[in-house]
């Protein structure tokens, strides 16, 4: 199922999208759907990784920097 919509793109992005569509022999709509699906899938993958690591202990930037300095690694 698809729905027609209007999207405002920067001129250069639209030109790039059209060129890519021609090079890959696909429509702009199909290409845009693929790009968006891939981006959302990647976001989902990232969220799964975050969730799997939520029980890990965390350390602040300052603490880690101090640890590296105390071990003469910086």
C-alpha positions in Angstrom: 0.0 0.0 0.0 1.3 3.4 -0.8 0.0 7.0 -0.2 0.9 10.0 -2.3 2.5 12.8 -0.3 4.5 16.0 -0.8 8.0 16.3 0.6 10.1 19.4 0.4 13.8 18.6 -0.3 16.8 20.8 -0.7 17.5 21.3 -4.4 20.8 19.4 -4.3 19.3 16.5 -2.5 16.5 16.2 -5.0 19.0 16.3 -7.9 21.1 13.6 -6.2 18.0 11.5 -5.6 17.0 11.8 -9.3 20.4 11.0 -10.5 20.6 7.9 -8.3 17.2 6.8 -9.5 18.3 7.0 -13.1 21.6 5.2 -12.4 19.7 2.3 -10.6 16.8 2.2 -13.1 14.3 2.8 -10.3 11.7 5.4 -9.5 12.4 8.3 -7.1 9.5 6.9 -4.9 11.0 3.4 -4.7 14.5 4.8 -4.0 13.2 7.1 -1.3 11.1 4.2 0.3 14.3 2.1 0.3 16.4 4.8 1.9 13.8 5.5 4.6 13.2 1.8 5.3 17.0 1.2 5.7 17.3 4.3 8.0 14.5 3.1 10.2 15.8 -0.5 10.3 19.2 0.8 11.4 17.5 2.9 14.1 15.8 -0.3 15.3 19.1 -2.1 15.3 20.7 0.7 17.4 17.8 0.6 19.9 18.3 -3.2 20.3 22.0 -2.7 21.0 21.2 0.1 23.6 18.7 -2.2 25.3 21.1 -5.1 25.4 23.7 -2.9 27.1 21.4 -1.0 29.5 22.6 -3.0 32.5 26.3 -2.3 31.9 27.9 0.1 34.2 28.7 3.5 32.8 31.6 5.8 33.4 31.7 9.6 32.9 34.0 11.1 30.4 35.9 12.9 33.1 36.4 9.8 35.2 37.6 7.8 32.2 40.0 10.6 31.2 41.4 10.7 34.7 41.8 6.9 34.7 43.7 7.0 31.4 46.0 9.8 32.8 46.6 8.0 36.0 47.7 4.9 34.0 50.0 7.1 31.8 48.0 6.1 28.7 47.4 9.8 27.8 
